[in-house]
Amino acid sequence: MDNENQDVEVEKTNEEVENQDNAGKVEEDKAAKTVEKLQKRLGKLTGDKYDLEEELVNAKLNLKHIN
């Protein structure tokens, strides 16, 4: 009877460890997706900033040529 109780306890412990591992993997996946999303957003914003700076320089050059 004691062996059966120990077996049940071991199974419960194994399930708990697996559940913790799965929860950790889910959190890592969420974090990785968030990082990827933020990197894309940062890349877009950086590209937009570059485009706007270039547009500003061109506008200033056009103003100089008009004057």
C-alpha positions in Angstrom: 0.0 0.0 0.0 2.8 2.4 0.8 4.4 1.7 -2.6 1.1 2.7 -4.3 1.0 5.9 -2.3 4.6 6.7 -3.2 3.9 6.0 -6.9 0.9 8.4 -6.8 3.0 11.0 -5.2 5.8 10.6 -7.8 3.2 10.9 -10.6 1.8 14.1 -9.0 5.3 15.5 -8.7 6.1 14.7 -12.3 2.9 16.3 -13.5 3.6 19.4 -11.4 7.1 19.7 -12.9 5.7 19.2 -16.5 3.1 21.8 -15.8 5.7 24.3 -14.6 7.9 23.5 -17.6 5.0 24.1 -19.9 4.1 27.3 -18.2 7.7 28.5 -18.5 7.7 27.7 -22.2 4.5 29.6 -22.7 5.9 32.6 -21.0 9.1 32.4 -23.0 7.0 32.2 -26.2 5.0 35.2 -25.2 8.2 37.1 -24.4 9.8 36.2 -27.7 6.7 37.2 -29.6 6.6 40.5 -27.8 10.3 41.2 -28.4 9.9 40.4 -32.1 6.8 42.7 -32.4 8.7 45.5 -30.7 11.8 45.0 -32.9 9.6 45.3 -36.0 7.9 48.4 -34.6 11.3 50.0 -33.8 12.6 49.1 -37.3 9.5 50.8 -38.8 9.8 53.9 -36.7 13.5 54.1 -37.4 12.8 53.8 -41.1 10.1 56.4 -40.9 12.4 58.8 -39.0 15.1 58.4 -41.7 12.5 59.0 -44.5 11.2 62.2 -42.7 14.8 63.5 -42.2 15.5 62.9 -45.8 12.3 64.6 -46.8 13.1 67.6 -44.6 16.6 68.0 -46.2 15.1 67.9 -49.7 12.5 70.5 -48.7 15.2 72.8 -47.4 17.2 72.4 -50.5 14.2 73.1 -52.7 13.5 76.3 -50.6 17.1 77.5 -51.2 16.8 76.9 -54.9 13.5 78.9 -55.0 14.9 81.8 -53.1 
